[in-house]
Amino acid sequence: MMEEISCIVCDHAVKVTIENLVGYQEGQDFKISHCLACDTSFAWPHLVEDRIYDYIYSQMKIVPGYNRYAIYAEEVVNCETPLDYLANKEANYFAIREIVTKNRDKTIKILEVGSGLGYLTYAIKQQGYNIIGLDISSDAIRKAKRQFGDYYVCSDVYSFSSNNPGEFDMVIITEVIEHVSDPKTFCKMLVNLLKVGGKLVATTPNKSAFPREENWATELPPIHLTWFSETSFKSIARQLNLTLSFFDYSAFNKKHVDVSRVRFYKIFYKKEIPVSVLDKMGKVISPITRSTDNVLTKLKSIFKHLIKPIFILLLTNKKNLSRNSMLCVILQKNS
């Protein structure tokens, strides 16, 4: 008898769009289901595998896609304005900077959930804001405290939410919600931490930015379990009685290349055959190495300052300029 699966966001019936998608680690495969009601795609089985994160964190500097976080953690401490440094690197940090610094009152209480290596909490703290970072990993918290200072707490969000209801003016999660098994309950716990009128700011890969026929253009499961759309969050907002708005990325998109906006996305960027990142033993299959080649560094600098603006002008789509492949949603607590 076939297992009946309903949408993990809105509970509607779903359609299987991929029968056998390879997993992040070799030897795994997943089904991908899509909900027509809220435009959410999710992997099945829909379970978090902590072991894979142990593999990633132990090899952070060489894991494709994750090695950049290790670089940010190293470089951010040498920046005069760390938050500006991060904002120029990625769309999600740009959005966080704009939303946070819009608040002139720096006494507001901010919580970053899933603070990981700790550099974003540190960068916001350096702007003078009252922020703490929360992470379930004792190892991550220990390293963050050692490198950045004593403003991190080790706890799971569910117990922390129960013990600190209504304590914060803003809760920030950057690329976290796609990793959790129960996103609705997770959001409910985060909202419980907010004061009335407080804001939950969440970033996650944006399904709405990609062609409708794209079934899974995000990290392989079980790293990413859910690929959210703008409609996904509209559904969550309705269910939790939250006021919703989306961050406008127009200013960022005018100066940065975004994969979903490239006119020839289907030709140059779409991966026809996804491949696993880790082997069966948890080792990185194709490790990333940092280049020490001065010539390559100079070529990258030339591209950044001369070629990239031309590329953006001529080869990126100007339609829906406010939309980016990274979604940033602001959910406000009403009562």
N, C-alpha and C positions, 0 to 999 in steps of 0.2 A: 504494500500500500504506500503510495507516494505521500511524503510529508507536505502538509499544507502550510504555506508561509504567507504571512500578511506583512504589510509595510511596517517597518520599525519606527516610522515617524507618525503616520496617520491611520494605521491599521487597515487600510484598504487592500483589496486584492492586488497581487503583483504578477508580472510576467517575467519569466526567465529569459534573459537576453544572451547570456553566455553559459554554456553547459560545463565547460572545463577550462577555466582560466588558471594558468600556472600560478603558484604561490610565490611569495617573497623568498621562501626557502625551498630548495629542490625537494621533490617528493610530495609536495602539497598540490592540491588543486581545489578550486572553489567554483560555485555557481554564482552568477551575478543576476540579481533580480532588479526590475525597474517598476516603480509605481507611477502610473499615468496620472493619478489624482494629485500628487504633490511633487512629481518629477524628481524623486529620490532614487538613487541606485545604491544597492548594498550587497555585500558578499555573504554567502552562506556556505559553511557554518559562520555564524556571526559571534565569534568568541575571541577575546583577547588572549594572546599567548605571551606571557611574561618572559619566557625563555629567549624569544627572538630579540627582545629589547636588551637582554643581558649580552647577547652576541654583538648587537650594534654598539652599545656603550663601551664594550671592551675593545672595539676596533674603530671607534668614532672617527679618528683622523684619516681613515682610508675607505670608509663606507660611502659609495656614491650617493649624493643627495644629502648626506648627513655630515660629511666632513667639513662643510662650510660653517656649521655651528661651532665646531672646535676652533676654527679660524676666528670667528667673531669673538668668542670668549677670550682668545689670546690678544686680539688687536684692540678690543674696546677699551681696555684699561689705559692704552696709550693715546687715546683721543681726548682732545680738549672738550668736545661736546659729544659724548658717546651716543646719545639718542639721535643726533643728526647723522652720525656715521652709519647707524643701523637703518635709518630712514632712507638713506641713499642706496642701500644694498638691496632691499626687498620691499615689495608693495605692502605686505602686512605690517611691517615696522613703520613705514611711512604713514599708514592709516592710524596706527596707535599713537604716533607722535602728534599728529594733527588733532586727534580727539582728546588726548590727555592735556596737551598744552593750551587747548582752548579754555581750560579751566584756569582762571587767574588765581583762584583760592587754592594755594598749595597745601592747605591743611586737610583737604579731603582725604579720606582713608581709601587707599587702593590696594587690591589684592591681585597678584598674578597667580593663577592656578596652572600648574604644570610648568613651573619655572625652570626645570631642567638644569642646564649649565649655569643659569643665573644671570646672564649678561643683560637681558632686557630689564629685569627688576633693577639691576645696578644702574643701567642707563637712565631710567626714569628717576631713580633716587638721586642721581647726580644733577638732575634738573631742579632738585629741591622739593620733590613731592614725597608725601608720606605713604610709602608702599612697602609691602612685604611680599615675599615669594613663597609659594606653597608647592611642595612636591611630595609624592609618595615614596620616592627613592631616598633612603638614608644616605647612600653613597653620593648622590647628586647634591643633596643639601650640605653634606660635609665639605665637598669640594667647593661649592658656591660660597659658603661661609669663609673658607680658608682664602679664597681668591678675592672676594668682593666685600665681605663684611658680615656682621651678625644681624641680618634682617631677612632670614629665611626660616621656614617652619616645615618640619617633616610630619606629614599627616595625610591620610586619604580624605578626599573632599567630602565624603558622606558624614564621617564623624566630625570633621571640622565645621561643616555646615550646621550640624545639630548643636554644637557647642557655641557657635558664634552667629546666631540669627540676627539679621538686621544691623550688622556691624559696619558695613562698607558702603561707600558712595559709588564705587566702581569696582567691577570684577573684570579682569582681562584674561582671555584664553587665546593663545595664538597657535593655530594648527594642532589642536588637542582633540576637539570633538569628533573628528573623523576616526580617532583611535579607540573610542569607547564603545562598549557593547550595548548600552542603553542610553542613547542621546537625550531622550525626553526627560528621564529621571535625573540625568546628569545636569541638564539645564535647570530643572526644578530645584535641585540642591544649590546651584549657583545663585539663582534668584533669591532663595531663602537667606543668603548671606547679605543681600542688599537692603538698604534703607528704602522706604517708600520714595519713589522718584529716582532711585539709584539706577545705574546702567550696567548691563552686561555687554561687554564688547568682545565679539568672537570673530576670529578669522579662520578660514578653511578653504581648500581648493573649491573653485566655483564651477559647478556643472553647467550653469546657465551661460557661461562664456564660450562653450564649445558647441559644435554642430550637434543637432538633435540625434543624429545617427551614431554619435560617439558613445560607446557603451561603458568604457572605463578608461579614462585618461588621467589616472592618479596613481599613487603608489599601490603596488600589488598587496592583496590581503595576505595575512591578517594584520599587516602594518596599518593600512587604511581599510577600515571596515565599511565606511559609508562615504558616498560621494554626494554632497548636498548641493541643492540648487537654491535660488532665491525663493522659489515657491515652497521648498522644504521649511525654510525659516518662517515664512508667512503662516504655515500650518502650526508650527511650534508656538509662535506668538499667540495665535488664536486660542490654542488649547491651554496656555498658561496665563492668558489675560495680560499680555504685554504689548506695549506700543513698540512698533518696529520701524527702523529706517536703515538704509544701506549707505555706506560711505561712498562718496563720489571720488573716483580715481582719476578724473580728467587731468589734474595737474601732474600726477605721477606718469600717466601714460604718454604725455607729450614729450617726456625726456628719457623714457626707459622702454626697452624692448620687452614686449609681453608675448609669450608664445601663442596665446589664443587669438591675438590680433594680427598676426602675420598673414598677409593675403594668400600666401601659398602654403598655408599650414598643412593641408592634406598631402602635399608633395614632400615637404622638407622636414616636418616635425612629427607627424603621426607615426607611432610605432605599430607596424602591422603585426609583428610577432613579439609579444612581451617575453622577457627572460627573467629567471630568478636572480636575485642578488647574492644570496648565501647558498653554499653547498649543503649537503646533508649533515655535515659536521658543524655547521654554523660559521664556516670561514667565508670571507668575501671572495667571490669568484673573479671579479675584475677590479682590484683595488685602485683607488685614486692616489696619485702621488703629487706632491706640490713641486712645481717647477722651480729650479734655481737658475734657469737659463735667462741671462740678462737680455738677450736679443728678443726672446719670447715675451718677456715683461714689457719691453719697449713697444713691441708690435701691439700688445693688448692695450697699452696706453694710447697709441695712435688710433686704434679702433674706437676706443671710448670717446676720445675728444674730437675726432674728425669724421670717421666713417659712420659711427652709430647715429648721429643726428640726421645724416642723409638717408640711412636705412629706415629710420622712423618716419621721415617725411615721405619717402617714396613707396615703401613696401609694407606699411602697416595700415590696417583698416581704421578709418575714422568714424565708422558707425558705432553708436553706443559708446562714446568715448569715456563715459563715467564707469564703464564695466571693465573689470580686470579678471584674469584667471584666478586671482586670489579674492575671495569674497570677504568683506568685512561688514558684519551686521551689528547694529546697536539695538539692544532690547531693553526697554525701560520698564521698571516695576511700577505698576499702577496702584496696587493696594496690598 
